[in-house]
C-alpha cells in the first residue's frame, strides 16, 4: 500500500510568491514478503518564487 498527500498555500506579493506547505508519503510492503517495511515520511517546505515581469491578473 502506498499513499502520498500534499497541502500548500501561496501568497502573491508584488513580483513574489511566498509558498509553504507539508508533504507526506506512506508505504507498506507485503507482510508475506521476506522483508517487511512500513513507514510514513513527512516534512514541511517553503519557498519564494520571483517573476521577471508582473503576472497578468
N, C-alpha and C positions, 0 to 999 in steps of 0.2 A: 504494500500500500504506500502510495506517495501522494502528498498534497503540498501545495505552497499557497501563501497568501501575502498580499501587499496592500498597505494603506499609505497614502501620501497626501500632502497638501502643498499647494504652490501659491505664493502671493506675488503678484506683479507690482513692482515699484519702478517707475520711470523706465530705464532700459534694462532692468534686472528682474529676474525671477528668483525668489527665495524658496527653496524646496526642502521639505523634511518629511520623514516617514519611517515606517518599520516594515521589515520583510521577515517572513518565517517560512521554513522548509522542514517537512517531516518525512521520514522514511522508515519503513519497517520491512525487513526481509521475511521470508517464509520460515516459520518455526520448524518445519520439517527439513530444512536445509542443514548442511554440515556446519555452517557458521550462521548465527542468528544475531541480527543487529536491529535496534530500534533507537531512534534519536530524533530530537527536534532542535534545529538550529534557528536562532532568531537574532535580530540586531536592528539598531536604528541607523539611519543615514541622513545626511543633509548635503545641500549643495547650493551653488549660486550659478545661474545662467545669465550671460551677458549678451544682449542683442546689439549688433553693429549699427542697425537702424531701428527706429521705433516700430514695433509690430503694428499692423493695422488693427484698429478697434472695431 
